[in-house]
Amino acid sequence: LGHGCDLNEHVPTHISGLDTVKFVSVSCGFFHTLALTDLGQVYSWGDGRCGKLGHGDEESKLIPTKISAFESIKIISLSASQFCSFSVSDVGNLYFWGSKQHPNSEVPNIFMELLPKKIEGLDNIRFNLVS
């Protein structure tokens, strides 16, 4: 939930430590959340399995953590899915991270990206939004 613990909250609760950050968009997946700032930075938190948080590992985060892979890239749209995440940059590039398959599949997960990766082959398409 972003509060630093894994207890349920039954009423909306302020997430401390981010008072100077202005969030403009939030997307919730099954067990993870992405948040976009007015400066185009992306924060993620929740269940880290499959790399869907975008921090280069599968560790879960109990508090919103900035995705450093986007340090020099301005993001304008994002989407959290079940096992993966997507974003669009201000120049129209589409990024993916996480898994393309269920993590409990008996097939080895060769389709996993632990860090945001630009989807190649779409250079003639300018994306504006992902949902």
Disulfide bonds with the S-S distance in Angstrom:
none
